[in-house]
Amino acid sequence: MNGEALPKRVLIISYYWPPSGGIAVLRCLKFAKYLRRYGWEPVIFTARDAHYPTIDHSNDRDLPPDLEVIRQPITEPYAWYKKFMGKPADENVNNVFYTDESAGGWKHQLAVWIRSNFFIPDARALWIRGSVKRLVEYLEENPVDAILSDGPPHSNTRIATLVSRRTGLPWLADFQDPWTQVDYYRMLHLTSWGRRRHERMEREAFNQAARTTIASPSWKRDLEDIGAKNVEVLYWGYDPDDFAGLTRKPHEKFTLTHLGIMGHDRNPEALFAAIAQLKEEVSGFAEAFQLRLFGQVDHRVRQRIAEFGLNAQTYYGGSVSRAEALQETVDSYALLLLLNQQENAAGRIPGKLFEYLAAGRPIVNFGPADSDVAGIVADTGSGCSLPYDAAPARAARELRLLYERYLAGEHSSRSRASIEEYSHPVLVRRLAGWLDEIAA
């Protein structure tokens, strides 16, 4: 032996893992990518044959070499739901709380009621029992120094609660989104029994976890208000490696791009009215402007775009790979960020905010004036923030300023602030420090 200390081992419990696409997979993937740098060897526990909304093999490049990955078979209700609803087998139905089921009728309502009260904490609940059994048996022969889980889905959180309780291992509970305080929790058709069960599991998680991390300062305060202790903020962040090889190829038009789910509660009518106003007032704007939307777009959002007469200025790009999404982020002139219109929106910091910052494109943000996102946008000088009920004239002024800069050949966000504190290497270093503390 050369005298070097062996790395400590951390068991990471995450439903989302490559080949999953989308944003949710990135949090634990980036943890695993950088933890070795700070003396921790990750061991991944994830689902086998999961019903991921999208598949994206471009994430494979971030997988650490010789990484141990344990895959546990999972049974999910999505196939049953699609058969019951008469939907195609390959349709994405994971986001039914964000994209309105306009024609679902009583069948959709019944399915949501069953999901809400019999699949607790979420649609992956049938994965919990077998996962706990397998992990307890695995850990008897393959010890680790700590457990890290990431939720939602909070089936991950429940598995970690029970494994930590049975083994006595210290556990860091990471929350991308809250549990009973998340926006779509209010959309669940819960009985009083179902609500009490959610709240009980959440309290047990708070009591068992040695440390809790969550993705925004506002949500940190919210968790502490309902009993969580030792809570730290761990932002989503961005990976500098993702942008290192990208060459900007600007679109020919003045483009405003949104990437991700554009649900019925992310419907920026003030923006649509502003675009329609500028079409009438500014010569050449109608021909120069393009609104580019990638990902799921709710039918009511599409309807409002049409009603404002913007179909000719709107491009629907559908779902794209992560590599394509990053290229679009870099290539676009300006980037659109939409927070949910929900009570806890002040604390929602979408992961794409940090990639928008890393791309150096001007940001147009819609959400509460006191939101954490608005604070970051202001502090970094990276764009403007507007409430959803902003007067169209105000939104038109902001958009016109960007257009004038576009015509003048300015192609940056004008931000001079350092964003390194939001990079994954810096954030994972903090995470490793907290793991060191709970494992000591």
Buried (B, 14 or more C-beta within 10 A) or exposed (E): EEEEEEBBBBBBBBBBBBBBBBBBBBBBBBBBBBBBEBEBBBBBBBBEEBBBBBEBEBBEEBBBEEEEBBEBEBBBBBEEBBEBBEBEEEEBBBBBBBBBBEEBEEBBEEBBBBBBBEBBBBBBBBBBEBBBBBBEEBBEEEEBBBBBBBBBBBBBBBBBBBBBBEBEBBBBBBBBBBBBBBBBBEBBBBEEEBBEBBEEBBBBBBEBBBBBBBBBBBBBBBBBEBEBEBBBBBBBBBBEBBBEEBEEEEBEBBBBBBBBBBBBBBBBBBBBBBBBBBBEEBEEBBEBBBBBBBBBBBEBBBEBBEEBBBEEBBBBBEBBBBBBBBBBBBBBBBBBBBBBBBEBBBBBBBBBBBBBBBBBBBBBBBBBEEBBBBBBBEEBEBBBBBBBEBEBEBBBEBBBEBBEBBEEEEBEBEBEEEBEEBBBBEBBBBBBEBBBBBBE
